[in-house]
């Protein structure tokens, strides 16, 4: 198994590719990005690592 790509970055902050998000958003109409930052969020409402999105409500905006 080639794991080089999994360990090729000094960070674990990976953004969802825009095209992939757009396709899913057509069906699900997302209004929250629970794991983002100020540069890569895909929705107006988003949680950063400092917000700890796993402890927040995901019920929508």
C-alpha positions as a LaTeX table, in Angstrom:
\begin{tabular}{lrrr}
\hline
Residue & $x$ (\AA) & $y$ (\AA) & $z$ (\AA) \\
\hline
Unk1 & 0.00 & 0.00 & 0.00 \\
Unk2 & 1.36 & 3.40 & $-0.99$ \\
Unk3 & 0.89 & 5.66 & 2.04 \\
Unk4 & 3.20 & 8.44 & 0.84 \\
Unk5 & 0.29 & 10.67 & $-0.15$ \\
Unk6 & $-1.30$ & 10.30 & 3.30 \\
Unk7 & 1.84 & 11.59 & 4.95 \\
Unk8 & 2.87 & 14.15 & 2.33 \\
Unk9 & 1.78 & 17.24 & 4.26 \\
Unk10 & 2.79 & 18.87 & 7.49 \\
Unk11 & $-0.87$ & 19.57 & 8.25 \\
Unk12 & $-4.11$ & 17.63 & 8.46 \\
Unk13 & $-6.19$ & 20.61 & 7.32 \\
Unk14 & $-7.48$ & 19.36 & 3.99 \\
Unk15 & $-10.29$ & 21.21 & 2.23 \\
Unk16 & $-13.08$ & 19.41 & 0.39 \\
Unk17 & $-12.55$ & 19.92 & $-3.34$ \\
Unk18 & $-14.94$ & 22.59 & $-4.69$ \\
Unk19 & $-16.29$ & 20.44 & $-7.55$ \\
Unk20 & $-17.02$ & 17.52 & $-5.20$ \\
Unk21 & $-18.76$ & 19.82 & $-2.71$ \\
Unk22 & $-20.82$ & 21.44 & $-5.49$ \\
Unk23 & $-22.11$ & 18.07 & $-6.69$ \\
Unk24 & $-23.18$ & 17.01 & $-3.20$ \\
Unk25 & $-24.63$ & 20.44 & $-2.46$ \\
Unk26 & $-26.98$ & 20.12 & $-5.46$ \\
Unk27 & $-28.73$ & 17.28 & $-3.64$ \\
Unk28 & $-28.28$ & 18.14 & 0.04 \\
Unk29 & $-28.21$ & 21.99 & 0.09 \\
Unk30 & $-25.66$ & 22.35 & 2.87 \\
Unk31 & $-25.87$ & 25.34 & 5.20 \\
Unk32 & $-23.06$ & 24.38 & 7.59 \\
Unk33 & $-19.42$ & 23.45 & 7.13 \\
Unk34 & $-18.55$ & 21.81 & 10.47 \\
Unk35 & $-14.80$ & 21.35 & 9.90 \\
Unk36 & $-13.36$ & 24.38 & 8.13 \\
Unk37 & $-11.35$ & 27.52 & 8.56 \\
Unk38 & $-11.63$ & 31.13 & 7.45 \\
Unk39 & $-10.01$ & 30.33 & 4.11 \\
Unk40 & $-11.57$ & 27.03 & 3.01 \\
Unk41 & $-15.16$ & 27.06 & 4.29 \\
Unk42 & $-17.83$ & 26.17 & 1.74 \\
Unk43 & $-20.84$ & 27.59 & 3.64 \\
Unk44 & $-21.55$ & 30.93 & 5.24 \\
Unk45 & $-21.86$ & 29.18 & 8.61 \\
Unk46 & $-18.82$ & 27.13 & 9.54 \\
Unk47 & $-16.92$ & 25.83 & 12.56 \\
Unk48 & $-13.17$ & 26.02 & 12.95 \\
Unk49 & $-10.90$ & 23.79 & 14.98 \\
Unk50 & $-11.13$ & 26.36 & 17.78 \\
Unk51 & $-14.94$ & 26.04 & 17.74 \\
Unk52 & $-14.70$ & 22.23 & 18.04 \\
Unk53 & $-17.50$ & 21.47 & 15.58 \\
Unk54 & $-17.95$ & 17.97 & 17.01 \\
Unk55 & $-19.44$ & 19.54 & 20.15 \\
Unk56 & $-21.74$ & 21.96 & 18.29 \\
Unk57 & $-25.25$ & 21.60 & 16.91 \\
Unk58 & $-25.39$ & 20.58 & 13.25 \\
Unk59 & $-29.11$ & 21.14 & 12.87 \\
Unk60 & $-28.59$ & 23.83 & 10.25 \\
Unk61 & $-28.74$ & 27.58 & 10.14 \\
\hline
\end{tabular}
